[in-house]
Structure formats: C-alpha cells, structure tokens
Amino acid sequence: MAKSSTNRRTFIIRLSSISTALAAGSVLSACGAGSEDDDASSSAVPISFRYGVASGDPLSDRVVLWTHAKYGDFDAISDDVELTWEIATDAGFTTIVSQGKTTAAASQSHTTKVDATGLRPGTSYFFRFRHGSNLSPVGQTRTLPAAGVQNVKLAVLSCSNYPAGYFHVYAEARRSGAEYALHLGDYLYEYEAGGYASQDAQALNRMVEPPHEIISLDDYRRRYAQYRTDPDLKQLHASMPMIAIWDDHEIANDAWTDGAENHNKATEGSYAQRVAAALKAYHEWMPIRLDASGVQSKIWRSFDFGNLLSLHMLETRLTARNEPVSISDLANPATAAQAQAELVSPTRQMIGQEQQAWLAQQLQNSNATWQVLGQQVLMARMEFPASILQHLNAENMDATAQQAAIAAIQAYLTAKATAAQAPQLLTPEQAALLDPSLNPKIGYNLDAWDGYPAAREAIFQTAYQLGKPLVVLAGDTHNAWHSDLILLDGTTKVGEEFATSSVSSPGFEAYLSGIDPALIQQAFLGVIDSLKFLETQKRGFLLMEFTPEAATGSWHAVDTVKSRNYQAQQLHTASMLG
C-alpha cells in the first residue's frame, strides 16, 4: 500500500477513535496535546499500555525496563509508538534521575526494552513510560547491591500455567518482602485449549489464546499477551525486577537441542523455526538483556549481589542438551544395555562445553560467600529402585500401574526398615530388593539432571575442587524439595538444592491421583537418603534469604488456585550454613 494511503487510513482510524471516545463522554485524560519531543499527529490518540510495565536483569548500575505500547483500540493501528522513559527516586517523579527515548516497534510486537544505566547500587527506583501526556502505569525496580550487603531476599518461582488456575502465588510472592523475583522457567505453556491441566479452564474463564497449540511467532506472541493480562502477574512485574530463564514449555514440552516430546515435524514443521519463533517472542516479552553476541539462545549470565552471593543462571534446554533416555528403554532387556551406556556416557551433554567453561570461570573468579545456580530442573539425585520405577514413571500413570507402585513402595520400605532394625529377619526376596546389582536405582525423571549424570558430576566436581559449596535453585516438578547434593562417590557433599513448587501447574497429587500424597512423600523420603524435605500437593513459591551466615529457604503455599478466595501459609524452613 502506498504511504499516502496508509497515512489516510491511519488518520481515519484515529479520528474514529477520538469521536467514539467523545461520544462516550470520555475526557481523554491520558491523551493530551503531547510534548515537543513526541509525534504530535499521534498524541491525540490514546496509547494503550494494556500489559503494564516490567523490569529485569538488574546490575549494580543499571536495569532493563519493559513495556508494550499501542495506539488506540488494540487491534486498530499498527504504527510504531515513540516513547519517553523516566526513572525517579519518588513515585511522583519530582526527582527524575534518568530518562531517554525508545520505540515500541510493530516489528517487536509493540514491545520495547531499555537498558537504563547510571543508577546507584542497592537503590529502589520508580519508572514509567510516556507519550505526550499518555502515561504508563508506574513500576518499581531495584539495582543490585554493592559490597557490604548483609541480606538479600529472592522470590523463586516456576511453572505458571494460565488455564490450570489463578496466579495467587505471584500475589503472595509480591507481599513476601522479596526484593527480586527469580523465575526458573515455564513462564507459559504451549498447549492447546483443552490440553494439559485445562479441565477447569472454562469454569475459571481462563481458556488459552490462541486456542491451538502455539507454533508460529504470532502464536507465541498472543500467548504471552494473554498471560500478561493476568493482574497478579502484572503487579508482580511492576513491583520488583525479575531475573528469568526459560525451561521447556516456552518452546515445547521436554525440549532438547534437536527436538521436543511435544513437537511433531510431520505435522508441525521445522523444529528450528519453532525454536526461533519462541525465542524471539521470549526476548520481546520478557525483561531480559540480550547477550552481547546477539545470539538469543545464549542466556546464561551471572549477577553479583555485592560480595554476599553470585547468582549464575544456566541454560539447560537448547544449547547442548541431548535427547532424554527413555525409562522404557532402560527397563526393556532388549534395549537396556545400549540405553544404560548412553545414559552414563561421559560425552552426554546438558549445558555443553562452552557453558561449562564459562561457569567454571565464574565460580573461580567470584569472591562471594554464596555461589548460587539458578536453573530449571532438579539437580539432586532422585533415584528409585527399578522394582518401584517400573510401575511409577511418567510413561505409565494409569490406575493399575499406580496400585502396583503402591505395593512395590511398601515392599521396598519394609525391606529397608527390616535391614536397619533386624537384618537377620530379611527374607531372600527382601534381600534381593536391597541388592543394587539385582534391583538397580534409576532416576525417576530422566528429563532432569538424573538423565545427565556425567554433566552434573562435572559441575559438582568443579565446585568441589574450587572449594565453593553450591546452592542450587530449581523448579519444573510442581512440588517443593530440599536435598543434599552428593558426588557419585555417594558420600561427598558439595552443596544443597532448594526447589520451588509451581505457580499453578498440578503436582504429584494430579500425576499420581490414585496414591495418597502422604505415601508419595513417605516413599521419596524413605528411598532417597539425601532428600530432606518434600511437599507433594500444594502450589507455591520459595523465598530464599541470604546472609553471611546462612542461606535460608522458606516454602510458601496457597490452599487453592481454583477459587478467587484462598489462604496462604508457610510450609517449611531450612537453612544451609556458611
């Protein structure tokens, strides 16, 4: 279309928008005459900041600011929007300390990000965007502290599934006293309407958009836009900076370098194109700083909170991860040897050599009291005897399998208790259950680090040899965990893992609905010696508090995500001493 026609069409749409607003009695209070530095021809049209504001990736002197801005009716005008951003020390913006220009471009889904520099360490600020007298909501953000900080609080979050329920957990995280939010992935889900965890979506008025599984760039953009309409998520973003990393569902379930469980090349096209679309949308909609290389998949990065803690964010999905080994292949005598060899191969990758070398350098260079890994999946060894796992695994969760799993759990725990209290009473069958050569232990979830033991050991050995105990933060499972991190020698401790439950995605209470949650908890705690705490049926978040003396995790939960009314509680607290 010729430019003159485009300008005429835009003028007509804007005139129509103004006429409609005047007819409705609106005073257009957010649509003033504009300022000298804004587009005067556009300033008469209201600017929609429908998805609020956000900030993220804070450093000691800067932070990324984000918003989405569009002219008039959301679907009416696709022009770029020129904006001014402002940072102030007060909510009234009487003392503006930094400001500049940015563009919410149509080519970027009308999102914009600014890396606002020249800020003071450990300082809280207010920020906003404006177009003439059109003002965005006001957000609050905070830079990272400098040396001498004695206390840092992080709200650790994971697995927010829009159709599964309300985002009450975000509201509680905002009220928790945390200064920074840490999102460990599955910020959104890719499934179609009626897909995973959607049985109550219609009743809750939380049907996904678009209604089909998201594959294209437009699909991913529309899904992010829908999630950003949630008031609790918008308020969380507006109240504190977020440090985020993706997991699999930002792309497709159980993703790896060359494919995903939930991607069918025959019907859904190129996986590489899908990944490219997903990453572009992620960088558009999340307040994340693009790596200097410009490579969107390179999002491993570190954050130094003075000399108190160094937070190292890891990318475990797209850079180097090999395809998961199947539990069925491990259990099948015809394929077990090959699958086992693949599982324990020293070349099997989770984060890749480049990221491993980067992490080793970061750990070596850091003088912080705490070395913290922010990443997606459980690092602690969650290995179950094959006698249980043949019935209790993600590949078969039907009622018959669950009943068989209950019997297998009870048999193993009885044998273990007998061996501890009266070994002379062990039957041959019980002895066989406890013999690892006859009943080997296998990771219950091979999509986690249990499926990549050599890659995990490389990280553990690096930290151990440097004399730097690890605090590992994890999400993904929709349940809350606290574990010791042990080398493959079975005895040497290298740190502790604190893992958060989910914002709304269901946990073991849904996957294993035929098994009493108390029995699930008993089974894990009884079988896995390094496991210290497990909660199997509540949605929630993890509040991590760091001081020079201790890293303390407090697990918080809500009693329901299916009702607007809910109660919150603190479930458990545990500390790792420095």
N, C-alpha and C positions, 0 to 999 in steps of 0.2 A: 504493500500500500504506500502511496506517495506521502511525503511528510506533511504536505498541506492538508490531505485528507485525514491523517492521523490527528493533527492539531485541531481540526474542525470537530472530529468525533470526540476528542478529549474535552473540548470546550462545551459541547452539548451535554456530555455526561456530567461535567462539573456544575453547569448551570442547573441541570435537572436535580442534582443532589442538593444544591442550595435552596431551590424552590420547594422541594419536598420538606426540607428541614424548617423553612419559614412557615410553610402551611401547617406544620405540626405544632407551631408555637415555640420552636426552639430558639434560644438566644445565641446559639453557636458560640458559647463562651470559650471554647477551645479553638476558635477559628478566627483569630484576629487578623489585622491587616498585614501581619508579618513584620519582618525586620529587613534592614538593608541587605543583609547577607543571605537571605532566603529567597527562593523563587517566588516573586510577587504574584505571578499568574497562577501559582498553585496554592498560595497561602489561604485563599478564600475557601478552600475545600477542607473539611475536617480530615485530620490524619488519624488513622486507626492504629493504636498501639495495643491491639487485641491480646497479644500474647505476653504483655508485660515486659519486664527487664530482667537481666541476669548478669552475674559477674562470675569470673572464674580464673583459674591458673594464677593465683596471687604470687608475687615475689615481694621482696622487701621494699622495692621502689616502684612497683607497677602492678596493674591488674587488668585483665581483659573485661571489657564492658560489652554487653549484647542487648540488642532489641530487634523487633520486627516492626516495620512501619509501612503503611499503605494508604493511598488516597481514598477518601470517601467510602462508599459501600465496598465491602471486602473484595468482591469479585468484579468490580466495575472498571477500575483504572489500573493499568499495569506499569505506569511510569515509574522510573527511579524516584526516590524521595531523598532530597538533600537535608541533612540533619546537623544540628549542633549538639555536641555532648558537653556536659558540665559535671565537675566533681567539686564538692564543697565540704566544709567541716561541720556544717549545720543543715538541718532539714529545710530551713527557709531559703537556703542558697544566698545568704547575705555575704558569705565569705567563700567565693569561688577560688579554688587553688589551681585548677587545671581545666582547660576546655579546648575544643577543636572542632573540625568538620569531619563528617563521614557521610556515606551514601548507603541507603538501604536499596540495593540494586535488584531489579527484576531478575537478573541472571543468577542472583544468590537467594532466590525465593523471598526477596524483600527483607532479608535479614542483614544485619551489619554487626561488625565487631571492631572494637578499638582497643589497642594496647596502650592504655593510659599510663604514662611514665611521670617521673619527677615527684613521686609520692614519698611520704615518710614511713619508716619501718614501724610495724606493730600499731598502726593507726587506723581507726574506723572513719569511713567517709560516707557521704551521701552522693548519689549520682542520678542523672536523668538525661533524657534526650528531648530536643525541642525542634519544632519547625515553625518559625514565627512565634505566635502565642499558643500553638498546639503543644502541649506538654505530655510527655510520657509519665507513667507512674514513677515515683521516687524509689530508688533502691538503696540498700545499704551494703557496703562491702568493707573489706579489711585487708591490709597488706600483711605480709609475713613479718614476724618479729626479728629483731637483730639479736646479737649476743647478749646474754644476761637474762633471757626469758626463763621463768621458773615454772610456767604452767601453760599447757596447750590442750584444748578440747576439740575433738573431731567427732562429728556425727557420721557414722559409717552406714551406708545404705546400699541396697541391691534389689533387683527383681521387682519392678513396678509394672504390673500387668493391668491395663486400664479396664478391660471387661471383667476381671476377677473380683473387683471390689473397689471401695473408696480408698483414697490415699491419706487416711488418717495418720499413718506413720510419718509422713512428711510434716504434718502439723505438729506432731509430738517432737520430732527432731528440731523443729524451729524453736520450740519452747524449752529445749533441754539445756540451754546455756552454752551450746557448742558455738565456736567462733568460725568454724569452717565445716563445709559439707564435703564428704568423700563418697562418690558414687562409683561402685565397683562393677557396674555393668547390668545389662538387661534393663536399661532405662525405658525401653519399649519392647514390644513383642511384634513379630511379623505375621502372626496367624490371621486367617480369615475369620469373618463373623461366624460364630458357632464353633470355632476351633477351640484350642486349649484353654481351659479354665473359663469358658464363656457361658456356662449353664445358667447363670443368674444375670447375665448382661442386660437382657431386655427388661427384666423387672427393675434393675438398677438404673435404667436409661443410660447404659454405657456400652452400646453396640459400637464396634470399631468402624472407623472410616480410613480408607475406603473399605468396603465390605469384603473384598477379596484379599488373598494373601499378597503382601506387598513385595514387589519385584523391581519395578521401574523407579527412576528418580522421582517422578511425580508421586508415586505411591508412598515412598518413604517420607517425602516432604509433607504429604497430607496426614500421615500417621503422627509425625512429630507435632504438627499443628494441633491435632486433636488432643494429644497428651498435654500440650501447653495451655489448653483451655481449663484444665483442672485447677480449681482455686488454691488447693493446698500446695500443689507443685509450683504454681506461680508465686505464691507467697514465700515458699522456701527459697526460690531463686532470688527473690527481691530482698531477702533478709540477710544472706551471707554468701560469700564466694564458694563456688563448687569446684573441686578437683575431680575430674571424671575420667573413666576409662571404659571402653566398650567390652562386652562379653560376646556371646554368640547371637543373641536374639536381635541385636541391632542389625544383624545381617540375616542369618537363618540358623535354626536350631543345630547344635553340635557342629559348628563350623570348624573347618581346618583350612590349611593353605589352598588346597585344590578342590574343595567341595564342602558339602554340609549334608547332614542327615535329612534336612528339610529343603533340599534343592534337587529337582529332577531336571537334568539337562534336556531330556527329550521333550518335555512339556513347558519348561520354564526358561530355556535358552542358556546363554553363556553365563557360567558362574562368575567369571572375571568381570563381566559387565554388571552383574548384580552387585558384586562387592564394590565396584567403582561408584555405582549409584548410591549405595548405602553409606559409604564413607563421605561422599560429597554432601549428602543430606546431614550426616552427623556433624561435620565441620561447620555447616551453615547454622544449625540449630543449637549447638552446644557452645558454651563459653570457654572454648579450648584454644590454646595458642598453637598455630601451625608450626611444625618443625622448620628450622632454617633451610633444610634441604628442599622444602616444598612437597615432600612425599607424605601423603595423607595417612598412610598406614604406619608411619614412624611416630608413634605417640608415646614411646617410653621416655620418661623425663623425671627429674628429681626436684624436690622442694625442700629447702633448708629453713627450719624454724629455729633461727639462731643456732646456738650450739646444743640445743636440747634434743632435737630429732631431725633426721634426714628421712624424707619420705620418697621412696623410689617406686614409681608406677611402672608396671610391666605389661607388655602386650603379649598375650598368650594364644591368640587365635589365628591371625592371618599372616604373620611374618614367617614362621617356620614350622608351625605345628604339623606333625604327621597325622595321618588318618588314625582315629582310635582303633585299638584292637578290640575285637568282639569277645564278650564273655562266652557266647555260644561257641566260638572257635576254640577258646581255651578249654571248654568243658567237653568238646567233642574229641574222642580218642583219635579220630582220623586227621584232625587238624591241630591238635593240642601242641605238638612239638614245634611246629612252624610258628604258631601264634605266640607261644612262650618265648621262642628265640627272638621274634620281632619285638615283643614287649620289653625284654631286658637288654636289647641291643644298645651298646654304648654310643651308637650314632643316632639313636632315636631323639628327635628334637621336639621341644616345646616352645622355647623362645629364640633359639638359633644362636650361632656363634657370635654374630655381631652384637646382639643384645646382651649375651652372657659376658662378653669382654667389657662392654660399657658398664654393666652392673658391677663387675669386679673392680673396675677403676673407681666407680662412685663409692663403693664400700671402703676401698683403700684410702681415698682422699678425704673422706668425711671424718671430722673430729667430734661429731655429735654423740651425745650419751646414748641415743637410741637409733638403731638402724631399722627402718620400717619398710616392709614391702607391701604396696597396695596393688592387689591383683585379684583375679576373678574367682578361681576355683580352689577347693581345699588342697593344701599342701601336706597336711598331716597324713600319716599312713592310716588308712581306713580299710584294713584288710580283714576279710571274713574267711572262715574255713569253707572249703568247697562244698562240704555237706550242707551248709546253710545257703550258700550263694547260688547253688544250682536251682533253688526254689525262690530266692529273694534277690531278684535283679530286674533292672529296668526293661529287659527284653520280654519278661513274662510276669505280669502282675495280676493274673486272674485269680478267682476265689480259691480254686483248687491249689494253685501254687502257694498262695498265702497260708492256707491251712497246713500244707506240707512244711512251709517255712517255720511256722509256729512249733511244730513237732521237732524240727531239726534244731531250732534255737534251744528249746527246753532240754533236748538230749545233750547238746554240747555244753550248756551251762551246768547241767547236773554232773557231767563227767569232769568238768573243770573244778567244781566245788568238791567233788569226791577226792580228786587228786590232791587238793590243798588240805583237806581235813582228815581223810582216811585213805591214803593211796592203796593200802592193802585190800581195800574193798572194790577196787576198779575191776570191772568185767573186761574181757578181751575186746568187746565191741567199744567200750568206753575208751580203752587204751588206744584203739585204732583211731578214734575221733581226735585224740590229742596228739597223735603222731604226725608231724608236718610232712613226712615223706609219704604217708598214706592219705592224709587229709590236708593238702597244702592250703595256705591262706592266699587269697586273691583280693585285690582292691574291689570294693563293691561298685565303684563308679570309675570306669576307665577313661571317662572324658575329663576327669580331674587329674592331679599330679600322680596318682597311683598308676595311671596309664603311661607315665613317662618317668620311670624311676631313675634312670641314668641322668636325665636332665635335672631332676630335683636334687639328686646327690651332688651334682656339680655345683649347684648354688649353695647347698649346705656345707660342702667341703670348703668352698671359697670363704664363706663367713667364718667357719671354724678355724681355718688356718690363719685368718687375719685377726682372730680373737675378738670377733664382733658378733655377739648374740643377736639373733633376729627376732623382731616382732613382725609376724605375718598377718595381714588382714585379708579376709576372703568373703565371698558372697556365694551366689549361684545355687545353693542347695535348698533355700527357702526355710532353713532351720538354723538354730543357734548352736555354736560349738566353741569349745575351748580345749586345746590339746597341747601336749609337748611335741616338739619337733625333734625326731631321733634319726641319727645316721643309720645306714644299712647294717652297721655292726650290731644294731639292736639295743645299744646301751648309751651311746654318747648323745647328750642333749645339746642342740645348737640354738634353741630358742623356743618360742611359744606362738601358737596360732589362735587368733581371736576372729571368729567368723560370725557374720550377722545373719539374721533371718531375712525375710523378704518384706517389701512394702505391701504387696497384695497377693503374690503368687502362692498357691497352696503348697504345703509341705508333705511330710510323711503321712499326715492324717488323711490326705487325699490319695496319695500313691498306694498306701497300704491300708485302705479303709477297713479291711477285714481283720486287722491286727490291732489290739489295744495299744494306744500310744505309750502307755507305761511299759508294756512288754518290749516295744521297739527300743525305748530308752534303756531298759534293762539289758537287752541284747547287745547294744553297742558298747555300753559301759562295762558289761561283763566280758566281752570278747576282746576289746581294744584297750590294752593296758595304758597307752599314752593318752587316752581320752579322759578329760577331767569333768566336762560338763556338756550336756546335750539337752535341748528343748525341741520337741518334735511336732508341735501343733499350733504355734502362735506366730502371728505376723508381728514384725517389729524392727528395731534398729539397734545398733551398737554405739554407745558413747564411749570413746576412748579418751582418757585423760593421761597426759604425760607430765611427770615431774622429774627432777634429777634422781629421785629415789625409786620411782616405780612407774610402770605402765599399767594402768588400771582400765579394765573393760567392764562396763555396766550394760547388761542386756535389758532392753525395754520392749514392752509388747502392748498391743491393743487386743481387746477381747473379741472384736469382730471387725470385718471390713465390709460386711453385708448390710449395715444399717448406718444411717446418719448419726445415730446415738451410739456411743461406745465408752468404754472405760479403759484407762491406761494403767500400767503397773510396771514396776521394776522387778525383773525375774531373778537376777543373779549378778554378783560382782566378783571379779577375780583380778589378782594383781601379779605381774611379773616384776620381781625386784631387780634393781640395777646392781 
